[in-house]
Amino acid sequence: MDVKIDASWKQALKAEFDKEYFAGLTSFVRNEYKTKLTFPPASLIFNAFDQCPFDQVKVVIIGQDPYHGDGQAHGLCFSVNDGVAFPPSLLNIFKEIERDLGKKSPASGNLTRWAQQGVLLLNATLTVQAHMAGSHQGKGWETFTDAVIRKLATEKESLVFMLWGSYAQQKGAFIDSNRHLVLKSVHPSPLSAYRGFIGNNHFSLANRYLKEHNKPEINW
């Protein structure tokens, strides 16, 4: 099956694209885009991979669903397009970066700048029907993104995995913490951010680990 995705990922995930579940997923997703308003735009479904090639991944942040509001989602978890108001979780991420590193919140919530430095901003589900959270869950995306995480965890060394909230922690439960830095905390959503996300120091801890392993730090 021909999937339009960065060449390094196409090679790394070749076996997944040939599996039966992926054919079913592709058929479902194509029909959704034909018949319903679906996010992100079809050309940006694999944006996280296109902006952060397999051989350049240093940090992995795991989200759940794309944003389902108009104009928000563009294929990177927690990120929104330029000019879009910060969703609450992203606002709390920026608050923690400011508290942890002293960096003021940026003007834009577009995290492409992180992706291009080696941060894979991976949602568990890569598409969603407009205004219907979770509408594309259980269709095969989770199997695919599990395979992505497994590929990274088993074939690469000294990555940083940021697992925020129970969903991400379950998804990354198999990652070997002797081989990678696994950072866990509650989710940055307003429901839980002040129960341990604000104050988790994940951004400085990630950079310290990267520096110790002779990798460029991320400019958060």
PADODREN-936199 format. One line per 2 residues: number of its first residue (from 1); their letters; for each residue z, x, y negated of N, C-alpha, C. Coordinates in Angstrom, 3 decimals. Last residue first. Example, Ala and Ser with C-alpha at 12.3 -4.5 7.8 and 13.67 -1.06 7.14 Angstrom:
PADODREN-936199
2> sa> 7.080/12.850/2.250/7.140/13.670/1.060/7.870/12.900/-0.030 ~ 7.800/13.190/5.690/7.800/12.300/4.500/7.800/13.200/3.300;
***
This chain:
PADODREN-936199
220> wn> 23.960/12.978/-24.540/24.224/11.535/-24.477/24.109/10.910/-25.861 ~ 22.232/15.322/-23.333/22.575/14.940/-24.698/22.724/13.430/-24.733;
218> ie> 23.404/16.850/-20.416/22.696/15.705/-20.998/23.163/15.504/-22.434 ~ 22.965/20.383/-19.664/23.784/19.199/-19.915/22.917/18.087/-20.537;
216> pk> 21.052/22.024/-17.159/21.224/21.646/-18.572/22.076/20.379/-18.698 ~ 22.885/23.639/-14.553/21.883/22.649/-14.951/22.109/22.302/-16.424;
214> nh> 24.811/25.172/-13.210/23.677/25.813/-13.888/22.516/24.854/-14.170 ~ 27.052/23.903/-12.415/26.000/24.083/-11.409/24.683/24.543/-12.043;
212> ek> 28.549/23.682/-14.691/29.084/24.508/-13.591/28.027/24.797/-12.530 ~ 26.952/21.805/-16.039/27.057/23.176/-16.557/27.547/24.125/-15.465;
210> ly> 27.443/19.539/-14.488/26.080/20.074/-14.593/26.110/21.526/-15.048 ~ 30.209/19.246/-14.975/29.724/19.492/-13.619/28.312/20.094/-13.645;
208> rn> 30.206/18.680/-17.711/30.944/19.846/-17.209/30.432/20.247/-15.824 ~ 28.737/16.309/-17.766/28.198/17.519/-18.392/28.905/18.774/-17.921;
206> al> 30.496/14.583/-16.387/29.133/14.829/-15.894/28.588/16.130/-16.466 ~ 32.696/14.609/-18.104/32.839/15.117/-16.726/31.471/15.439/-16.123;
204> sf> 31.627/13.366/-20.362/32.032/14.775/-20.451/32.197/15.389/-19.062 ~ 31.160/10.877/-19.186/30.055/11.606/-19.819/30.395/13.084/-19.993;
202> hn> 33.545/9.814/-18.186/32.442/10.129/-17.276/31.367/11.008/-17.899 ~ 36.004/9.046/-19.260/35.501/10.409/-19.507/34.300/10.795/-18.651;
200> ng> 37.296/6.608/-19.249/36.994/7.234/-17.947/36.429/8.652/-18.069 ~ 37.796/5.231/-21.575/38.776/6.253/-21.184/38.440/6.945/-19.876;
198> if> 36.648/2.237/-20.614/36.967/2.982/-21.833/38.093/3.950/-21.473 ~ 37.163/1.426/-17.957/35.889/2.054/-18.330/36.077/2.878/-19.598;
196> gr> 39.739/0.318/-17.701/39.435/1.603/-17.082/38.074/2.191/-17.356 ~ 39.911/-2.097/-18.833/40.777/-1.868/-17.680/40.381/-0.573/-16.966;
194> ya> 38.072/-2.585/-20.730/39.356/-2.041/-21.195/40.376/-1.944/-20.069 ~ 35.944/-3.659/-19.227/35.806/-2.355/-19.890/37.143/-1.737/-20.286;
192> sl> 35.898/-6.175/-18.051/36.666/-5.108/-17.394/36.722/-3.795/-18.164 ~ 34.513/-7.990/-19.584/35.560/-8.505/-18.685/36.453/-7.388/-18.145;
190> ps> 32.483/-6.615/-20.876/33.692/-6.978/-21.637/34.836/-7.474/-20.753 ~ 31.340/-4.012/-18.606/31.251/-5.366/-19.179/32.547/-5.705/-19.920;
188> ph> 31.360/-1.530/-17.323/31.532/-1.579/-18.781/31.435/-2.968/-19.400 ~ 33.411/-1.659/-14.320/32.145/-1.886/-15.010/32.371/-1.920/-16.524;
186> vs> 35.690/0.962/-13.304/35.299/-0.436/-13.472/33.999/-0.491/-14.273 ~ 34.394/3.976/-11.737/35.315/3.248/-12.624/34.925/1.773/-12.591;
184> kl> 33.597/7.158/-10.391/33.787/5.715/-10.205/34.723/5.167/-11.274 ~ 31.387/9.708/-9.633/32.313/9.196/-10.651/32.384/7.678/-10.529;
182> vl> 30.758/12.247/-7.593/30.719/10.790/-7.577/31.802/10.275/-8.528 ~ 28.827/15.023/-7.348/29.951/14.477/-8.108/29.796/12.962/-8.164;
180> hr> 27.935/16.092/-3.977/27.613/15.576/-5.309/28.904/15.181/-6.025 ~ 29.078/17.074/-1.704/27.741/17.571/-2.061/27.364/17.203/-3.488;
178> ns> 31.362/15.764/-1.338/31.427/17.228/-1.255/30.124/17.860/-1.724 ~ 30.704/13.125/-1.338/31.318/13.651/-2.568/31.583/15.149/-2.492;
176> di> 27.919/11.632/-0.184/28.845/12.714/0.176/29.412/13.355/-1.095 ~ 27.557/8.130/-0.231/27.239/9.418/-0.876/28.327/10.444/-0.574;
174> fa> 28.109/5.604/0.699/27.793/6.641/1.698/27.573/8.025/1.080 ~ 28.445/3.890/-1.486/29.608/4.236/-0.650/29.348/5.398/0.296;
172> gk> 26.793/2.832/-3.390/26.844/4.287/-3.256/27.937/4.780/-2.333 ~ 27.248/0.130/-3.188/25.878/0.614/-2.996/25.859/2.132/-2.784;
170> qq> 29.919/-0.033/-3.886/29.514/-0.376/-2.517/28.137/0.194/-2.214 ~ 29.684/0.691/-6.570/30.485/1.528/-5.659/30.162/1.227/-4.201;
168> ay> 28.191/-1.381/-7.643/27.611/-0.026/-7.613/28.369/0.864/-6.636 ~ 30.131/-3.444/-7.277/28.786/-3.540/-6.704/28.162/-2.148/-6.571;
166> sg> 32.415/-2.691/-8.713/32.463/-2.732/-7.250/31.075/-2.783/-6.622 ~ 31.838/-0.316/-11.422/32.047/-1.643/-10.857/31.887/-1.648/-9.349;
164> wl> 29.721/2.299/-11.553/30.561/1.465/-12.415/30.654/0.070/-11.828 ~ 29.133/5.369/-10.706/29.235/4.084/-10.015/30.251/3.218/-10.756;
162> mf> 27.096/7.955/-11.169/28.042/7.142/-11.923/28.036/5.738/-11.337 ~ 26.591/11.013/-9.679/26.400/9.571/-9.493/27.485/8.840/-10.268;
160> vl> 25.015/14.012/-10.148/26.135/13.201/-10.627/25.767/11.732/-10.417 ~ 24.105/16.442/-7.626/23.799/15.376/-8.571/25.096/14.726/-9.046;
158> se> 24.100/18.609/-5.736/24.821/18.675/-7.015/24.294/17.688/-8.061 ~ 20.897/18.385/-4.146/22.256/18.950/-4.231/22.796/18.773/-5.640;
156> ke> 18.846/16.123/-2.172/19.147/16.935/-3.355/20.597/17.399/-3.335 ~ 18.680/14.615/0.104/17.697/15.684/-0.078/17.967/16.574/-1.282;
154> ta> 20.691/12.696/0.102/20.532/13.549/1.285/19.599/14.735/1.055 ~ 20.602/11.378/-2.343/21.888/11.891/-1.856/21.732/12.874/-0.710;
152> lk> 17.900/10.592/-2.554/18.496/11.514/-3.520/19.749/12.182/-2.954 ~ 17.750/8.838/-0.356/16.825/9.976/-0.476/17.403/11.035/-1.414;
150> ri> 19.676/6.926/-1.038/19.848/7.746/0.168/18.974/8.997/0.112 ~ 18.519/5.789/-3.300/19.807/6.479/-3.417/20.027/7.406/-2.225;
148> va> 16.199/4.679/-2.108/16.095/5.635/-3.220/17.376/6.472/-3.317 ~ 17.310/2.883/-0.306/16.531/4.015/0.207/16.363/5.098/-0.856;
146> dt> 18.412/1.059/-2.079/19.293/1.793/-1.156/18.585/3.039/-0.632 ~ 16.046/0.084/-3.159/16.874/0.959/-3.995/17.968/1.666/-3.184;
144> ft> 15.069/-1.381/-0.897/14.286/-0.304/-1.513/15.179/0.645/-2.316 ~ 17.077/-3.236/-0.524/16.718/-2.332/0.573/15.974/-1.117/0.021;
142> ew> 16.918/-4.591/-2.950/18.145/-3.842/-2.630/17.897/-2.847/-1.491 ~ 14.409/-5.878/-2.855/14.638/-4.775/-3.804/15.852/-3.936/-3.424;
140> gk> 14.415/-8.023/-1.123/13.948/-6.724/-0.633/14.185/-5.560/-1.573 ~ 15.577/-10.296/-1.975/14.149/-10.381/-1.660/13.583/-9.064/-1.135;
138> gq> 18.146/-10.344/-2.995/17.946/-10.730/-1.601/16.492/-10.870/-1.186 ~ 17.410/-11.411/-6.361/18.272/-10.720/-5.395/17.957/-11.211/-3.983;
136> hs> 16.104/-12.681/-8.342/15.293/-11.889/-7.409/16.152/-11.065/-6.460 ~ 18.053/-13.957/-9.862/17.030/-14.779/-9.207/16.152/-14.010/-8.227;
134> ga> 20.085/-12.877/-11.381/20.186/-12.783/-9.928/19.078/-13.474/-9.162 ~ 19.741/-15.132/-14.089/20.371/-13.925/-13.533/20.403/-13.989/-12.014;
132> mh> 17.345/-16.381/-15.671/17.963/-16.743/-14.392/18.519/-15.491/-13.717 ~ 15.785/-15.746/-17.863/16.953/-16.616/-18.072/17.605/-17.088/-16.772;
130> aq> 12.962/-14.963/-15.914/13.536/-15.148/-17.251/14.682/-16.156/-17.227 ~ 13.641/-13.351/-12.833/13.010/-14.467/-13.542/13.718/-14.666/-14.878;
128> vt> 13.397/-9.812/-12.383/14.225/-11.020/-12.505/13.407/-12.108/-13.213 ~ 13.377/-6.599/-10.670/12.741/-7.699/-11.407/13.684/-8.899/-11.456;
126> lt> 14.842/-4.767/-9.228/13.979/-4.269/-10.306/13.262/-5.345/-11.109 ~ 18.150/-4.307/-8.324/17.026/-5.247/-8.258/16.126/-4.942/-9.455;
124> an> 19.666/-2.155/-9.082/19.558/-2.467/-7.653/18.389/-3.401/-7.386 ~ 18.368/0.088/-11.550/18.904/-1.217/-11.184/18.724/-1.446/-9.691;
122> ll> 18.891/3.297/-12.656/18.387/2.512/-11.530/19.099/1.168/-11.382 ~ 18.041/5.755/-14.336/18.724/4.513/-14.737/18.239/3.397/-13.814;
120> lv> 18.490/9.042/-13.946/17.798/7.917/-13.310/18.607/6.653/-13.561 ~ 18.212/11.523/-16.221/19.133/10.446/-15.845/18.316/9.293/-15.253;
118> gq> 16.649/13.561/-17.292/17.026/13.632/-15.879/18.054/12.617/-15.442 ~ 15.721/13.230/-19.812/16.556/14.420/-19.581/17.030/14.522/-18.132;
116> qa> 14.488/10.824/-19.790/13.621/12.000/-19.913/14.391/13.321/-19.810 ~ 16.680/9.130/-19.753/15.817/9.222/-18.565/14.979/10.495/-18.615;
114> wr> 17.626/9.370/-22.386/18.428/9.854/-21.262/17.547/10.100/-20.050 ~ 15.521/8.202/-23.803/15.894/9.589/-24.113/16.789/10.188/-23.030;
112> tl> 15.571/5.587/-22.980/14.486/6.444/-22.478/14.832/7.911/-22.712 ~ 17.356/3.726/-23.872/17.894/4.912/-23.196/16.814/5.787/-22.563;
110> ng> 17.704/1.924/-26.701/16.669/2.396/-25.781/17.116/3.732/-25.176 ~ 19.263/0.956/-28.692/19.807/0.904/-27.335/18.797/1.318/-26.282;
108> sa> 19.431/2.769/-31.784/18.684/2.015/-30.782/19.378/2.062/-29.424 ~ 21.166/4.239/-33.276/20.572/3.063/-33.912/19.886/2.165/-32.886;
106> ps> 24.143/5.255/-31.405/22.788/5.430/-31.946/22.279/4.141/-32.572 ~ 27.539/5.875/-32.235/26.558/5.008/-31.579/25.187/5.188/-32.217;
104> kk> 28.525/9.347/-32.460/28.411/8.001/-33.015/27.370/7.196/-32.247 ~ 30.389/11.309/-30.298/29.037/10.993/-30.781/28.979/9.548/-31.260;
102> gl> 32.721/12.125/-29.093/32.673/12.130/-30.554/31.303/11.826/-31.127 ~ 33.047/11.941/-26.392/32.300/13.101/-26.899/32.232/13.177/-28.419;
100> dr> 34.727/9.695/-25.929/34.742/10.857/-25.032/34.160/12.112/-25.690 ~ 34.175/7.823/-27.929/35.551/8.218/-27.671/35.622/9.542/-26.902;
98> ei> 31.366/7.667/-27.670/31.959/8.075/-28.953/33.395/8.550/-28.757 ~ 31.184/6.784/-25.048/30.574/8.067/-25.419/31.170/8.574/-26.731;
96> ek> 32.458/4.324/-25.325/33.079/5.358/-24.504/32.486/6.738/-24.803 ~ 30.606/2.976/-26.941/31.995/3.161/-27.407/32.674/4.279/-26.631;
94> fi> 28.373/2.920/-25.276/28.324/3.727/-26.496/29.727/3.973/-27.068 ~ 29.410/1.137/-23.387/28.979/2.479/-22.973/28.954/3.400/-24.193;
92> nl> 29.754/-1.132/-24.960/30.940/-0.450/-24.436/30.615/0.950/-23.914 ~ 27.069/-1.763/-25.419/27.948/-1.487/-26.560/29.194/-0.726/-26.096;
90> ls> 26.294/-2.361/-22.838/25.736/-1.168/-23.490/26.582/-0.776/-24.692 ~ 27.697/-4.752/-22.464/27.989/-3.588/-21.612/27.486/-2.302/-22.254;
88> pp> 26.563/-6.513/-24.495/27.966/-6.097/-24.501/28.279/-4.857/-23.647 ~ 23.369/-5.308/-25.814/24.159/-6.187/-24.946/25.593/-5.654/-24.851;
86> fa> 22.361/-4.680/-29.102/23.007/-4.086/-27.925/23.702/-5.172/-27.099 ~ 19.240/-6.156/-30.102/20.696/-6.032/-30.243/21.311/-5.489/-28.955;
84> vg> 16.270/-4.249/-30.341/16.984/-5.337/-29.666/18.488/-5.099/-29.807 ~ 15.080/-2.001/-31.386/15.165/-3.184/-32.243/15.877/-4.368/-31.625;
82> dn> 13.728/-0.823/-28.340/14.052/-0.564/-29.743/14.105/-1.880/-30.514 ~ 14.930/-2.445/-25.333/13.885/-1.950/-26.214/14.422/-1.682/-27.624;
80> vs> 17.864/-1.304/-23.537/17.025/-2.345/-24.147/15.976/-1.693/-25.045 ~ 19.622/-0.400/-20.518/18.828/-0.069/-21.694/18.071/-1.280/-22.222;
78> fc> 20.806/-0.946/-18.080/21.660/-0.965/-19.278/20.892/-0.772/-20.588 ~ 18.119/0.588/-16.333/19.375/-0.167/-16.320/20.181/0.086/-17.592;
76> lg> 14.804/0.140/-17.286/15.899/1.117/-17.217/17.220/0.346/-17.259 ~ 12.881/-1.838/-17.707/12.850/-1.056/-16.479/13.897/0.025/-16.337;
74> ha> 13.274/-3.301/-19.955/12.079/-2.463/-19.899/12.159/-1.444/-18.757 ~ 14.609/-6.330/-21.252/14.422/-5.413/-20.127/13.142/-4.595/-20.260;
72> qg> 14.279/-7.933/-23.738/15.331/-6.939/-23.500/14.936/-5.887/-22.460 ~ 12.502/-10.041/-24.224/12.311/-8.767/-24.916/13.336/-7.689/-24.644;
70> dg> 14.712/-12.642/-23.388/13.402/-12.258/-23.928/13.448/-10.888/-24.603 ~ 17.001/-11.842/-20.678/16.662/-12.432/-21.979/15.334/-11.898/-22.494;
68> hy> 17.816/-10.566/-18.429/16.909/-11.695/-18.239/16.584/-12.424/-19.543 ~ 18.026/-7.140/-17.447/18.371/-8.186/-18.412/17.350/-9.314/-18.286;
66> pd> 17.989/-6.508/-13.869/17.444/-6.336/-15.230/18.005/-7.425/-16.158 ~ 21.080/-5.987/-12.071/19.898/-6.797/-12.356/19.296/-6.368/-13.687;
64> qg> 22.733/-3.439/-11.791/22.528/-4.497/-10.797/21.202/-5.219/-10.996 ~ 22.795/0.190/-11.951/23.038/-1.139/-12.482/22.734/-2.178/-11.407;
62> ii> 23.810/3.456/-11.681/23.367/2.293/-10.914/23.785/0.999/-11.610 ~ 22.660/6.577/-12.609/23.506/5.455/-13.026/22.946/4.203/-12.362;
60> vv> 22.541/9.910/-11.765/22.085/8.577/-11.351/23.107/7.553/-11.827 ~ 21.328/13.045/-12.886/22.378/12.029/-12.949/21.770/10.696/-12.508;
58> kv> 19.055/14.495/-12.333/20.341/15.206/-12.379/21.517/14.232/-12.303 ~ 15.688/14.671/-11.373/16.916/13.857/-11.417/18.150/14.751/-11.394;
56> qd> 13.304/15.975/-11.081/14.053/16.223/-12.323/15.375/15.453/-12.403 ~ 11.932/15.236/-8.863/12.411/16.629/-8.904/13.204/16.949/-10.160;
54> fp> 11.247/12.544/-9.488/12.180/12.871/-8.406/12.776/14.274/-8.540 ~ 11.072/11.826/-13.050/10.506/12.203/-11.756/11.567/12.685/-10.766;
52> cq> 11.637/9.537/-15.143/12.539/10.538/-14.546/12.027/10.901/-13.153 ~ 9.829/7.644/-15.910/10.443/8.453/-16.973/11.279/9.611/-16.414;
50> df> 9.170/6.483/-13.490/8.118/7.137/-14.264/8.694/8.053/-15.342 ~ 11.576/5.340/-12.716/11.006/6.419/-11.910/9.957/7.197/-12.700;
48> an> 11.929/3.379/-14.633/13.009/4.350/-14.397/12.482/5.567/-13.651 ~ 9.573/1.805/-14.357/9.754/2.668/-15.526/10.832/3.728/-15.317;
46> fi> 8.603/0.005/-12.532/9.035/1.315/-12.033/9.259/2.315/-13.172 ~ 7.976/-2.159/-14.212/8.872/-2.363/-13.067/9.446/-1.030/-12.585;
44> ls> 6.217/-2.122/-16.314/7.463/-1.349/-16.470/8.430/-1.531/-15.292 ~ 4.135/-3.826/-15.940/3.803/-2.398/-16.035/5.045/-1.513/-16.093;
42> ap> 5.348/-6.351/-16.113/4.943/-5.814/-14.806/4.669/-4.313/-14.839 ~ 8.270/-6.465/-18.176/6.817/-6.557/-18.050/6.363/-5.826/-16.785;
40> pf> 11.194/-7.017/-15.976/10.539/-6.548/-17.200/9.035/-6.809/-17.137 ~ 10.755/-10.651/-15.878/11.064/-9.397/-16.579/11.393/-8.291/-15.594;
38> tl> 8.641/-13.494/-16.025/9.426/-12.553/-15.228/9.596/-11.253/-16.005 ~ 7.706/-16.752/-15.968/8.016/-15.667/-16.898/9.017/-14.748/-16.200;
36> kt> 5.639/-17.510/-13.090/6.855/-17.672/-13.907/6.981/-16.517/-14.893 ~ 3.287/-16.916/-11.681/3.688/-18.326/-11.849/4.879/-18.550/-12.780;
34> ky> 2.796/-14.196/-11.530/1.672/-15.115/-11.747/2.140/-16.494/-12.195 ~ 5.260/-13.125/-10.967/4.614/-12.763/-12.239/3.446/-13.689/-12.553;
32> en> 5.655/-14.259/-8.407/6.572/-14.581/-9.516/5.923/-14.278/-10.870 ~ 3.622/-13.042/-6.940/3.580/-14.494/-7.139/4.485/-14.921/-8.297;
30> rv> 4.535/-10.394/-6.944/3.235/-10.732/-7.541/3.155/-12.227/-7.855 ~ 6.937/-10.694/-5.508/6.966/-10.281/-6.917/5.654/-10.640/-7.611;
28> fs> 6.019/-11.441/-2.917/6.937/-12.300/-3.680/6.859/-11.985/-5.173 ~ 4.480/-9.168/-2.250/3.861/-10.500/-2.292/4.704/-11.467/-3.128;
26> tl> 6.465/-7.204/-2.257/5.325/-7.112/-3.173/4.658/-8.470/-3.346 ~ 8.089/-8.080/-0.143/8.626/-7.988/-1.501/7.494/-7.992/-2.525;
24> ga> 6.335/-7.750/2.016/6.858/-9.077/1.675/7.391/-9.127/0.260 ~ 6.033/-4.977/1.903/4.850/-5.841/1.776/5.272/-7.259/1.389;
22> fy> 8.617/-4.213/2.421/8.061/-3.926/1.094/6.793/-4.737/0.852 ~ 9.037/-4.915/5.056/9.822/-5.609/4.030/9.207/-5.404/2.654;
20> ek> 7.316/-3.098/6.402/6.994/-4.527/6.369/7.746/-5.254/5.254 ~ 6.538/0.014/4.736/7.350/-0.850/5.611/7.043/-2.334/5.382;
18> df> 5.297/1.723/3.018/4.533/1.316/4.208/5.296/0.341/5.104 ~ 7.145/2.395/1.145/6.007/1.573/0.711/5.185/1.056/1.890;
16> ea> 8.831/4.083/2.596/9.294/2.746/2.197/8.115/1.837/1.857 ~ 7.341/6.437/2.898/7.708/5.674/4.101/8.144/4.249/3.744;
14> kl> 7.178/7.382/0.225/5.985/6.925/0.944/6.325/6.028/2.138 ~ 8.952/8.453/-1.507/9.252/7.118/-0.974/8.111/6.529/-0.149;
12> aq> 7.928/10.909/-2.308/9.290/10.854/-1.754/9.551/9.539/-1.019 ~ 5.402/10.189/-3.372/5.500/11.052/-2.198/6.861/10.898/-1.519;
10> kw> 6.217/8.654/-5.503/5.271/8.083/-4.530/5.327/8.874/-3.225 ~ 7.697/10.451/-6.955/8.395/9.366/-6.258/7.496/8.727/-5.202;
8> sa> 5.630/12.014/-7.928/6.705/12.656/-7.149/7.492/11.617/-6.351 ~ 4.010/10.181/-9.368/3.509/10.824/-8.146/4.603/11.438/-7.287;
6> di> 5.337/7.050/-10.491/5.218/8.497/-10.663/4.904/9.195/-9.338 ~ 3.401/4.239/-9.378/4.698/4.867/-9.643/4.458/6.365/-9.784;
4> kv> 1.920/1.644/-8.115/1.766/2.461/-9.323/3.136/2.987/-9.743 ~ 1.089/1.655/-4.735/2.109/1.292/-5.718/1.959/2.216/-6.920;
2> dm> -0.835/0.543/-2.221/-0.916/1.360/-3.424/0.073/0.844/-4.469 ~ 0.000/0.847/1.192/0.000/0.000/0.000/0.000/0.885/-1.246;
***
